[in-house]
Amino acid sequence: MIHFVFCGALEKGVWRDIRSVEVKVVFDSSSEASDFVDQTHGQQRYEKWWKTFTTKRGQSRVTLNASM
Protein backbone atom coordinates (compact mmCIF):
# COMPACT_ATOMS: atom_id res chain seq x y z
CA MET A 1 0.00 0.00 0.00
CA ILE A 2 2.76 2.44 0.92
CA HIS A 3 4.55 1.84 -2.37
CA PHE A 4 1.32 2.42 -4.32
CA VAL A 5 0.51 5.64 -2.46
CA PHE A 6 3.97 7.19 -2.76
CA CYS A 7 5.20 5.80 -6.10
CA GLY A 8 2.78 3.73 -8.17
CA ALA A 9 -0.07 6.23 -8.35
CA LEU A 10 2.21 9.08 -9.36
CA GLU A 11 4.12 6.98 -11.88
CA LYS A 12 0.85 6.06 -13.60
CA GLY A 13 -0.43 9.66 -13.54
CA VAL A 14 -3.38 8.84 -11.27
CA TRP A 15 -2.87 11.87 -9.01
CA ARG A 16 -1.91 14.67 -11.38
CA ASP A 17 -3.28 17.42 -9.12
CA ILE A 18 -2.17 16.01 -5.76
CA ARG A 19 0.62 18.08 -4.22
CA SER A 20 0.98 16.38 -0.84
CA VAL A 21 0.16 13.10 0.86
CA GLU A 22 0.13 12.03 4.51
CA VAL A 23 -0.20 8.43 5.68
CA LYS A 24 -0.45 7.46 9.36
CA VAL A 25 0.16 3.88 10.42
CA VAL A 26 -0.60 2.75 13.99
CA PHE A 27 1.08 -0.30 15.55
CA ASP A 28 0.63 -2.32 18.73
CA SER A 29 4.16 -1.50 19.90
CA SER A 30 6.93 1.00 19.24
CA SER A 31 9.27 -1.79 18.11
CA GLU A 32 6.82 -2.72 15.34
CA ALA A 33 6.75 0.92 14.25
CA SER A 34 10.55 1.04 14.11
CA ASP A 35 10.67 -2.21 12.14
CA PHE A 36 8.17 -0.81 9.65
CA VAL A 37 10.25 2.31 9.03
CA ASP A 38 13.46 0.31 8.68
CA GLN A 39 11.90 -2.09 6.19
CA THR A 40 9.96 0.33 4.01
CA HIS A 41 11.88 3.59 4.04
CA GLY A 42 15.26 2.01 3.46
CA GLN A 43 14.17 -0.03 0.46
CA GLN A 44 12.15 2.48 -1.52
CA ARG A 45 13.41 5.64 -3.18
CA TYR A 46 10.40 7.89 -2.61
CA GLU A 47 12.51 10.98 -3.17
CA LYS A 48 12.44 10.16 -6.91
CA TRP A 49 8.74 11.01 -7.01
CA TRP A 50 8.47 13.75 -4.35
CA LYS A 51 10.35 16.97 -3.65
CA THR A 52 10.25 16.29 0.10
CA PHE A 53 9.64 13.05 1.94
CA THR A 54 9.70 12.79 5.75
CA THR A 55 9.10 10.06 8.28
CA LYS A 56 8.04 10.83 11.84
CA ARG A 57 8.06 8.12 14.49
CA GLY A 58 5.84 8.27 17.51
CA GLN A 59 5.58 5.78 20.33
CA SER A 60 3.53 3.32 18.28
CA ARG A 61 2.74 5.42 15.23
CA VAL A 62 4.52 6.30 12.00
CA THR A 63 3.56 9.29 9.89
CA LEU A 64 4.84 9.53 6.31
CA ASN A 65 4.58 12.92 4.59
CA ALA A 66 5.42 13.78 1.01
CA SER A 67 4.97 16.96 -0.98
CA MET A 68 5.77 18.37 -4.40
N, CA, C and O atoms as a GROMACS GRO file, in nm:
protein
  272
    1MET      N    1   0.082  -0.119   0.000
    1MET     CA    2   0.000   0.000   0.000
    1MET      C    3   0.087   0.126   0.000
    1MET      O    4   0.061   0.220  -0.075
    2ILE      N    5   0.190   0.127   0.084
    2ILE     CA    6   0.276   0.244   0.092
    2ILE      C    7   0.342   0.271  -0.043
    2ILE      O    8   0.348   0.385  -0.089
    3HIS      N    9   0.391   0.166  -0.106
    3HIS     CA   10   0.455   0.184  -0.237
    3HIS      C   11   0.356   0.240  -0.339
    3HIS      O   12   0.392   0.327  -0.418
    4PHE      N   13   0.233   0.190  -0.340
    4PHE     CA   14   0.132   0.242  -0.432
    4PHE      C   15   0.105   0.390  -0.407
    4PHE      O   16   0.101   0.469  -0.500
    5VAL      N   17   0.085   0.426  -0.281
    5VAL     CA   18   0.050   0.564  -0.246
    5VAL      C   19   0.162   0.660  -0.286
    5VAL      O   20   0.136   0.766  -0.344
    6PHE      N   21   0.288   0.625  -0.256
    6PHE     CA   22   0.397   0.719  -0.276
    6PHE      C   23   0.468   0.707  -0.410
    6PHE      O   24   0.541   0.799  -0.449
    7CYS      N   25   0.450   0.597  -0.482
    7CYS     CA   26   0.520   0.580  -0.610
    7CYS      C   27   0.426   0.541  -0.724
    7CYS      O   28   0.419   0.610  -0.825
    8GLY      N   29   0.357   0.429  -0.708
    8GLY     CA   30   0.278   0.373  -0.817
    8GLY      C   31   0.173   0.467  -0.874
    8GLY      O   32   0.160   0.479  -0.995
    9ALA      N   33   0.099   0.534  -0.788
    9ALA     CA   34  -0.007   0.623  -0.835
    9ALA      C   35   0.050   0.742  -0.912
    9ALA      O   36  -0.007   0.783  -1.013
   10LEU      N   37   0.160   0.796  -0.865
   10LEU     CA   38   0.221   0.908  -0.936
   10LEU      C   39   0.281   0.864  -1.068
   10LEU      O   40   0.268   0.933  -1.168
   11GLU      N   41   0.347   0.750  -1.068
   11GLU     CA   42   0.412   0.698  -1.188
   11GLU      C   43   0.309   0.676  -1.299
   11GLU      O   44   0.338   0.699  -1.417
   12LYS      N   45   0.190   0.632  -1.262
   12LYS     CA   46   0.085   0.606  -1.360
   12LYS      C   47   0.001   0.730  -1.392
   12LYS      O   48  -0.089   0.724  -1.475
   13GLY      N   49   0.029   0.842  -1.327
   13GLY     CA   50  -0.043   0.966  -1.354
   13GLY      C   51  -0.181   0.971  -1.291
   13GLY      O   52  -0.265   1.051  -1.333
   14VAL      N   53  -0.206   0.888  -1.190
   14VAL     CA   54  -0.338   0.884  -1.127
   14VAL      C   55  -0.367   1.013  -1.052
   14VAL      O   56  -0.480   1.063  -1.054
   15TRP      N   57  -0.266   1.068  -0.986
   15TRP     CA   58  -0.287   1.187  -0.901
   15TRP      C   59  -0.217   1.308  -0.959
   15TRP      O   60  -0.124   1.360  -0.898
   16ARG      N   61  -0.259   1.354  -1.072
   16ARG     CA   62  -0.191   1.467  -1.138
   16ARG      C   63  -0.199   1.596  -1.057
   16ARG      O   64  -0.106   1.676  -1.059
   17ASP      N   65  -0.309   1.617  -0.985
   17ASP     CA   66  -0.328   1.742  -0.912
   17ASP      C   67  -0.293   1.733  -0.764
   17ASP      O   68  -0.304   1.833  -0.693
   18ILE      N   69  -0.252   1.618  -0.717
   18ILE     CA   70  -0.217   1.601  -0.576
   18ILE      C   71  -0.078   1.659  -0.552
   18ILE      O   72   0.017   1.627  -0.624
   19ARG      N   73  -0.066   1.745  -0.452
   19ARG     CA   74   0.062   1.808  -0.422
   19ARG      C   75   0.123   1.761  -0.292
   19ARG      O   76   0.240   1.786  -0.265
   20SER      N   77   0.043   1.692  -0.209
   20SER     CA   78   0.098   1.638  -0.084
   20SER      C   79   0.014   1.519  -0.038
   20SER      O   80  -0.105   1.508  -0.068
   21VAL      N   81   0.081   1.431   0.035
   21VAL     CA   82   0.016   1.310   0.086
   21VAL      C   83   0.066   1.285   0.228
   21VAL      O   84   0.184   1.304   0.257
   22GLU      N   85  -0.025   1.242   0.316
   22GLU     CA   86   0.013   1.203   0.451
   22GLU      C   87  -0.052   1.068   0.482
   22GLU      O   88  -0.172   1.050   0.463
   23VAL      N   89   0.029   0.976   0.529
   23VAL     CA   90  -0.020   0.843   0.568
   23VAL      C   91   0.021   0.818   0.712
   23VAL      O   92   0.138   0.833   0.747
   24LYS      N   93  -0.074   0.780   0.796
   24LYS     CA   94  -0.045   0.746   0.936
   24LYS      C   95  -0.071   0.597   0.955
   24LYS      O   96  -0.175   0.545   0.916
   25VAL      N   97   0.027   0.530   1.016
   25VAL     CA   98   0.016   0.388   1.042
   25VAL      C   99   0.032   0.367   1.192
   25VAL      O  100   0.130   0.413   1.250
   26VAL      N  101  -0.063   0.299   1.255
   26VAL     CA  102  -0.060   0.275   1.400
   26VAL      C  103  -0.027   0.128   1.425
   26VAL      O  104  -0.080   0.039   1.359
   27PHE      N  105   0.062   0.104   1.522
   27PHE     CA  106   0.108  -0.030   1.555
   27PHE      C  107   0.076  -0.062   1.701
   27PHE      O  108   0.044   0.027   1.779
   28ASP      N  109   0.086  -0.189   1.735
   28ASP     CA  110   0.063  -0.232   1.873
   28ASP      C  111   0.180  -0.195   1.964
   28ASP      O  112   0.161  -0.178   2.085
   29SER      N  113   0.299  -0.182   1.907
   29SER     CA  114   0.416  -0.150   1.990
   29SER      C  115   0.511  -0.058   1.914
   29SER      O  116   0.506  -0.050   1.791
   30SER      N  117   0.597   0.010   1.988
   30SER     CA  118   0.693   0.100   1.924
   30SER      C  119   0.799   0.024   1.846
   30SER      O  120   0.854   0.076   1.749
   31SER      N  121   0.828  -0.100   1.886
   31SER     CA  122   0.927  -0.179   1.811
   31SER      C  123   0.872  -0.217   1.673
   31SER      O  124   0.947  -0.222   1.576
   32GLU      N  125   0.743  -0.243   1.664
   32GLU     CA  126   0.682  -0.272   1.534
   32GLU      C  127   0.688  -0.148   1.444
   32GLU      O  128   0.712  -0.160   1.324
   33ALA      N  129   0.667  -0.032   1.501
   33ALA     CA  130   0.675   0.092   1.425
   33ALA      C  131   0.816   0.113   1.372
   33ALA      O  132   0.834   0.150   1.256
   34SER      N  133   0.916   0.090   1.454
   34SER     CA  134   1.055   0.104   1.411
   34SER      C  135   1.090   0.004   1.301
   34SER      O  136   1.157   0.039   1.204
   35ASP      N  137   1.044  -0.119   1.317
   35ASP     CA  138   1.067  -0.221   1.214
   35ASP      C  139   1.005  -0.180   1.081
   35ASP      O  140   1.066  -0.199   0.975
   36PHE      N  141   0.886  -0.125   1.087
   36PHE     CA  142   0.817  -0.081   0.965
   36PHE      C  143   0.898   0.026   0.892
   36PHE      O  144   0.917   0.017   0.770
   37VAL      N  145   0.947   0.124   0.965
   37VAL     CA  146   1.024   0.231   0.903
   37VAL      C  147   1.153   0.175   0.843
   37VAL      O  148   1.190   0.209   0.731
   38ASP      N  149   1.220   0.090   0.917
   38ASP     CA  150   1.346   0.031   0.868
   38ASP      C  151   1.324  -0.050   0.741
   38ASP      O  152   1.407  -0.045   0.650
   39GLN      N  153   1.215  -0.123   0.735
   39GLN     CA  154   1.190  -0.209   0.619
   39GLN      C  155   1.139  -0.134   0.498
   39GLN      O  156   1.177  -0.167   0.386
   40THR      N  157   1.054  -0.034   0.517
   40THR     CA  158   0.996   0.033   0.401
   40THR      C  159   1.079   0.152   0.354
   40THR      O  160   1.105   0.165   0.234
   41HIS      N  161   1.119   0.236   0.444
   41HIS     CA  162   1.188   0.359   0.404
   41HIS      C  163   1.325   0.329   0.344
   41HIS      O  164   1.366   0.396   0.249
   42GLY      N  165   1.394   0.232   0.397
   42GLY     CA  166   1.526   0.201   0.346
   42GLY      C  167   1.528   0.136   0.210
   42GLY      O  168   1.627   0.147   0.138
   43GLN      N  169   1.419   0.070   0.172
   43GLN     CA  170   1.418  -0.003   0.046
   43GLN      C  171   1.360   0.075  -0.070
   43GLN      O  172   1.390   0.045  -0.186
   44GLN      N  173   1.280   0.174  -0.044
   44GLN     CA  174   1.215   0.248  -0.152
   44GLN      C  175   1.279   0.385  -0.167
   44GLN      O  176   1.322   0.447  -0.070
   45ARG      N  177   1.285   0.431  -0.289
   45ARG     CA  178   1.340   0.564  -0.318
   45ARG      C  179   1.227   0.662  -0.349
   45ARG      O  180   1.207   0.701  -0.463
   46TYR      N  181   1.154   0.700  -0.244
   46TYR     CA  182   1.040   0.789  -0.261
   46TYR      C  183   1.082   0.928  -0.308
   46TYR      O  184   1.002   0.999  -0.369
   47GLU      N  185   1.204   0.965  -0.279
   47GLU     CA  186   1.251   1.098  -0.317
   47GLU      C  187   1.248   1.116  -0.469
   47GLU      O  188   1.243   1.230  -0.516
   48LYS      N  189   1.251   1.009  -0.545
   48LYS     CA  190   1.244   1.016  -0.691
   48LYS      C  191   1.112   1.081  -0.735
   48LYS      O  192   1.108   1.152  -0.835
   49TRP      N  193   1.007   1.057  -0.661
   49TRP     CA  194   0.874   1.101  -0.701
   49TRP      C  195   0.829   1.229  -0.630
   49TRP      O  196   0.739   1.297  -0.678
   50TRP      N  197   0.892   1.261  -0.516
   50TRP     CA  198   0.847   1.375  -0.435
   50TRP      C  199   0.963   1.470  -0.409
   50TRP      O  200   1.078   1.428  -0.399
   51LYS      N  201   0.931   1.598  -0.397
   51LYS     CA  202   1.034   1.697  -0.364
   51LYS      C  203   1.082   1.679  -0.221
   51LYS      O  204   1.202   1.685  -0.194
   52THR      N  205   0.989   1.657  -0.129
   52THR     CA  206   1.025   1.629   0.010
   52THR      C  207   0.953   1.503   0.057
   52THR      O  208   0.838   1.478   0.020
   53PHE      N  209   1.022   1.426   0.137
   53PHE     CA  210   0.964   1.305   0.194
   53PHE      C  211   1.016   1.291   0.335
   53PHE      O  212   1.138   1.281   0.355
   54THR      N  213   0.927   1.289   0.435
   54THR     CA  214   0.970   1.279   0.574
   54THR      C  215   0.898   1.165   0.645
   54THR      O  216   0.785   1.128   0.611
   55THR      N  217   0.965   1.112   0.744
   55THR     CA  218   0.910   1.006   0.828
   55THR      C  219   0.918   1.051   0.973
   55THR      O  220   1.026   1.086   1.020
   56LYS      N  221   0.806   1.049   1.042
   56LYS     CA  222   0.804   1.083   1.184
   56LYS      C  223   0.762   0.959   1.262
   56LYS      O  224   0.662   0.895   1.230
   57ARG      N  225   0.839   0.927   1.364
   57ARG     CA  226   0.806   0.812   1.449
   57ARG      C  227   0.751   0.860   1.582
   57ARG      O  228   0.810   0.946   1.647
   58GLY      N  229   0.639   0.804   1.620
   58GLY     CA  230   0.584   0.827   1.751
   58GLY      C  231   0.606   0.702   1.834
   58GLY      O  232   0.682   0.613   1.794
   59GLN      N  233   0.542   0.694   1.946
   59GLN     CA  234   0.558   0.578   2.033
   59GLN      C  235   0.515   0.449   1.964
   59GLN      O  236   0.588   0.350   1.966
   60SER      N  237   0.399   0.450   1.903
   60SER     CA  238   0.353   0.332   1.828
   60SER      C  239   0.285   0.375   1.697
   60SER      O  240   0.193   0.309   1.648
   61ARG      N  241   0.333   0.486   1.642
   61ARG     CA  242   0.274   0.542   1.523
   61ARG      C  243   0.384   0.592   1.431
   61ARG      O  244   0.488   0.641   1.476
   62VAL      N  245   0.361   0.578   1.302
   62VAL     CA  246   0.452   0.630   1.200
   62VAL      C  247   0.370   0.719   1.108
   62VAL      O  248   0.264   0.679   1.061
   63THR      N  249   0.421   0.839   1.081
   63THR     CA  250   0.356   0.929   0.989
   63THR      C  251   0.452   0.955   0.874
   63THR      O  252   0.566   0.997   0.895
   64LEU      N  253   0.405   0.930   0.752
   64LEU     CA  254   0.484   0.953   0.631
   64LEU      C  255   0.423   1.072   0.558
   64LEU      O  256   0.304   1.072   0.528
   65ASN      N  257   0.504   1.173   0.529
   65ASN     CA  258   0.458   1.292   0.459
   65ASN      C  259   0.540   1.312   0.332
   65ASN      O  260   0.662   1.294   0.332
   66ALA      N  261   0.473   1.348   0.226
   66ALA     CA  262   0.542   1.378   0.101
   66ALA      C  263   0.474   1.498   0.037
   66ALA      O  264   0.353   1.514   0.046
   67SER      N  265   0.555   1.581  -0.029
   67SER     CA  266   0.497   1.696  -0.098
   67SER      C  267   0.579   1.729  -0.222
   67SER      O  268   0.696   1.693  -0.234
   68MET      N  269   0.514   1.799  -0.314
   68MET     CA  270   0.577   1.837  -0.440
   68MET      C  271   0.652   1.966  -0.425
   68MET      O  272   0.712   2.015  -0.520
   0.00000   0.00000   0.00000
